[in-house]
């Protein structure tokens, strides 16, 4: 956290004043500012990297 303001800079995948809240489903990255771009499967992605989680039968970067 910033030594003067007390504001935290959360690592990718985490949010909130104290950085203790994971990104909500479908969001990822610094301050959870990015939307998952996963077409097939469960539509979810890794909250830190944005890597899609593909269900069986779906492959590729966006689970197509």
C-alpha angles and dihedrals in degrees: 000000000000110000094224106033098029089224113148125225102212123212116246112288096030134086143170134080092290097031091239097121120087118221114276118253112290095023132096146163137040108356087354087275097147130078121224113253098204115138105182134030120032095335091235129125140190107282093221103040106019091234109157122244104222124204120220110291094030123093142167136053093308099029096251 
